[in-house]
């Protein structure tokens, strides 16, 4: 009895199997495609986010290195800005240093011309005793334009601080809105400081 039942079930499956198999296969492939899309989309977002984080890190590292190189040149009184840009003893200005920073190592996703037009540089002289007001470069999500400029008075023993801010393309889907600045970009910032050594006359050193 059990054997007959087995044969009956087998014959029914064989009769309808060939016509139904393709439909079952198509349904399974469609479900697989949907499931695959659920997996791929988050994976791609994570992958692109990691790529952007790498670009951001590399650009900030490049800005920091370029600023460090320029600060070292200023410390050594190298002729970066001509003989009369900022005075006989300290001939440096923020606009001149901006151009020199942008002419350094190329920053990813930012051309040299774009760097020259958007990079903000703050060149200020400090007492170095903690009494100097240093305004933030960014307040909330806005660039504090009043924080950038030239503060003179560089003499031996004073501190010179150079700060730079570069607006960088921001992929909002990969970063929180609070991390953005105006125009939907991110702010790459770098700063360095050094104590002014004895300053010979600029014209006497390089003539």
N, C-alpha and C positions, 0 to 999 in steps of 0.2 A: 504493500500500500504506500509506504513511504517512498519507494523507488518510483512508482508511477507519478506521485506528486512532484517528485524532483524533475522527472522528464517533462512534465507539463509546464512547469515554470521555466525550464530551459528553452522549450520550443517557443513559448510566448516572447521571451526576451530576444530570441534569435529572429523572430518574425518582425518585431518592431524596432529592433536595434539599429539596422542600417539607416532607416529614414530619420531616426531621432538623434543619432550620434552627432551629426554636424551642428544641429541646433544647440545641443548641450555644450559642445565645444566653443561655439561662438559666445554663448552666455558667460562661460567661464573666462574667456579672454577679455571680454568687456569689463567684467568685475576686476580682473587683474590689472587692467589699465587704470581704472579708477583708484584702486588701492596704491598703485605705483605713483600716481600723481600726488596722492596724499603724502607719500614719503619723499618724493623728489623736491616738491616746492619748499618745505622747510629746510631741506638739506641745501638747496641752492641759495636760500636767503642767508643761512649761516655761512656758507662758503663766500658769498659776496661780502658779507659783513666782515669776515676775517681778512679778505683782500683789502677792503677799505681801511681797516684798522692798521694793516701793514703799510699802506700808502701814507696814512696819517702819521704814523710813527717815523717813517723814513723822512718825510718832509720836515717834521719838527726837528729831527736829528740833524738834517742838513742845514736848517736855519740856525740852529744852535752852534754848529761847527763853523759856519760862515761868519757868524757874529764873533765867535772866539778868535778866529784868524784876524779879523779886522781890529778887534780890541788889542791884540798882541802887536799889530802894526802901529796902532796909535801909541801904545806904551813905549815902543821903541822909536817913536818920532819919525816914522817912515813917511816919505812924501806921497800922501794919498790925495790931498785936496788942493794942491797948488801952494804958493807961497804966501797968499794973503787971505785965504778963505775965512779963517776965524781969528786972526791976530798973529802977530809975529812969533809969539812963543807957543801958541797952541792953535795951529791953523786947521782946525777940523770943525765941520758943521754936520748937523743931522742929515741934511739933504745929500751932502757929499758921501757920508758913510752909508746912506741908503743905497746909492748907486754902486758902491763898492761891495756891499753885502750881496746885492742881486747879481753882480758879475762873478761871484764865486761859483761854487758847485751848483749845478742845475738842480732845481727843486722839482720833484715829480708833480704833475698836474698843474704846474704854474710856470708860465714862460718868463723869461727875463724881462720882457717889456711889461708884462702884467705885474711882475714883482715891483718894478720901478714905479708903477703908477698906484700901487695899493699898499706897499710896505710902509709902515710908520716907524720912525726911529726917534728915540728920546735920548738926548745927550745932556747929562746934568752933572754938576759938580757938587759934592757932598762934603760936609765936615767930617763925617765918619765917626761921630760920637753918639749916634742914635737920636739926635735932635732934628734931623732933616725930614721934612714932610715928603713922603713919596706917594703921590696919588696912584690909585689902581689904573691899569690900562683898560680894563673892562668893568663897567658898572651895570649889573643886571645882564641884559642881553645887548647892551649898547657899548660901542667903543667910546672911551673917554678921550675925546680929541684934545682936551686941555692938558693931558698928561705927556704930550709929545712936543718937543721943541729943543731949544738950545739954552742952557743955563751956564753963563760964563763964570770965570773965576778960577780956572785951573792953574794952581801954583803948586810948588813943591810941598808935599805933605798932605795935600787934599786928596779926596777920593773922587774918581771919575766913574760914573755908572752909565752904561749904554744898554738901552732896552729896545726891543724890536717886536712888532706885532704884524703878522701877515694873515689877512683873510684867506681861508682855504675852502675849496669846494666841499660842500656837505651833502651827503646822501641821507636825507632826513629819515628814510625808512630804517637806516642802520644806527641812528643815534638819537638820543632823547632831545626833545625840543629845547629843554633847558640848557643844553650844551651849545646851542647855536647863538650866533650874534645876528646883527641886522643883515638883511639881504639873504637870510637863510644859510650863511656860511659859518665856519668854525674859526676860532682865533688861535693861530699858532704863535706862541710867545717864547721869547728867549731874553736872557739878561746876563750881564757880566759886569764886574767892577774891579778896579785896581787902584792902587795908591800912586799918585804922580811922583815920579822921581825928579831929580834935578834936571831942569829944562834948559838946554843951551838954546841960543838963538837959532831959529829954524833956518834962516837964510845962510847963516855961517856954517851950518852942518852940511847942507846939501848943495851949496853953490860950488 
